[in-house]
Amino acid sequence: MNHLSCWQFIQKRLSAGQRIMLLTVAASAGSSPGRPGFKMAVDETGALQGSIGGGIMEVKLVELAREKLQKGDTKPFCKRQIHRPDAPRDRSGMICSGEQTVVFTPLTKEDLPAVRRLIGCLKKQIPAVLCLYDAGFHLLEDRTNETPYQFEARAGAGFIFEENTGFQNHLCIIGGGHCALALSELMSKLDFHISLFDDRPGLDTVKKNRFAHKIQIIDNYANIGGLIPHGENVYLVVMTLGYRSDEQVIRQLAGKQFKYFGVLGSAAKMQTVLENLRRDGIPEEYLRRIHTPAGLHINSRTPEEIAVSIAAEIIAVKNG
């Protein structure tokens, strides 16, 4: 996850000489509201940024963090939370049946240089690993672990949690019209790195798009295949000006693997597009993986409603 706003909150408080408690979900199981990587920063007054799952559990842990800060307790620790009322210990007060482990990491002004480096890595998309352990916190720059999150509870009260920083998921939007603008705004709140591609210089909706992290105007869609990343963390939505350019993009990307591949358009339009592609030899196995018309069927009409339907479908695919 990116969590830039959380780290900027921490930087501001530490710069003012305040102490901060960083709460991080290190592990979870079952129907837990908090998932690995979820973060919350709490200062001595109870002001906070972020979330570790919400509910009564979060309220209690925020109060615990405040108490530790006010007492000057500087030792990191883990707290297990079981979301069942019949649990013999570590009950969270919630009944959703899962469990999670939260790491409490006190931060002081001495941690400010590392926090600033982390913010720099997040802004510049430089890979790094955040390490939280029973002795404190540090950052390993220009490094990425094979798995996004690693947690190990050691003998006694020892533990280590490592997290790949930055965006774990990437969304590529091809076509920069009204629906792309609405989708960019919505997905920017969902921890996706957003890349936008269009072949129309000076397009008003592209100029208004301050939500995409990368905007690239290309000569035409005939060469877009080499510009689009692919893999299990890449989500793709095609919404160009017309069906001919949609077909061109799909042909360019044939054979590439994406976590999600959606194409915007009516059922009638997409039937024509798919028939043309089949006739041109695009394998049926590839075409079956395309979500089209893109988005959940909620009778969406406006660009904003269409964006909600596509975002919901992407979330459903992401979360399995």
Steps between C-alpha positions, in 0.01 A plus 500: 500500500605861449387668827661828395249710696569296814876552475453871428288523817783330690761733349303811596451383861861388546627827354298680769672297769205270570518126548296268280379143530490314171251211498548246219306185426774239464285189452132407468280196450135431428248783485727758653423866415872583512736351241881489487642843432205699637640793698396766746705776662388640838643798687484579872177699464321215323516661155544227242548414135419171328318188618575150626148366444260726689235412757531469874836326459651806335355731766659292778838473328511873431442562871772248587740677262418832665562361846839357397604835350393698804694264729809532283508127420743464210510122457337353186262210557240279329138458600286216372130568447248217468160598363291241688307559823586149628878541458673422832734798460591787266135572421464808276136569586398416143316186384605469135686175575851573374811622676787740442832593656583868538854631544539814715809704407576819697667766286694804616687787337800267464297302243432810288785447249380147422140623469610769256692246293193276491279788381757571229490137387120503488486820296769390255382138480837372625475143635570457870424263787358630827620297799319510834645289778529485879805728495344773288452595135720545196482526123687293240513703178529360146381160615185294454407172670345217302177528702338836587473425873701278734434453871680280750430480872815392681570355845388722784367835381717512187356557155587634155266634233618598153294672234572602143412869490320682222211387283441126474240537223518682168208619288549589135217696337513526123286790384470828688136606469234576761475142628879481532502821704231367734673162531837663570352707781332200661793260464744759639331442837545122476880473513565444129779658299316642199643541150290670231559475125329693218575602142327841510731792593324779691197291598308692769427198719866403497600853604253476790633164612712572808436153641712286265862466609622475141343641184644417160380640168595265217502542121250220449395171656689289246810495724339488841594136561852593607380767745267293716646291786348161569487251783296391801490848652397687183136595431404631158193692379457590132264792429622668183295728274354222283482128429770509231761632742373256767566215255844640424592508868370148566704364208810677633458341841406150385696239692591725794384400847303741718324459830202679346432598139181700445366671188230766525210487256148381442427129462417553131820690433713246680339210316612661174850565636543142621371355172753711307781384726402133468492537125850646512630199692514631857475183717169437673681420824638855506167662410318312777720668760377846398233652724259659260296704523732607784344549841234343716150508354338773711329690215764773521448802275721793597881494486505494880261204517699317233818565701337350811397187307849448355673571832272248673584233242874569537473472879311172467779360279775637724353352815413168339 
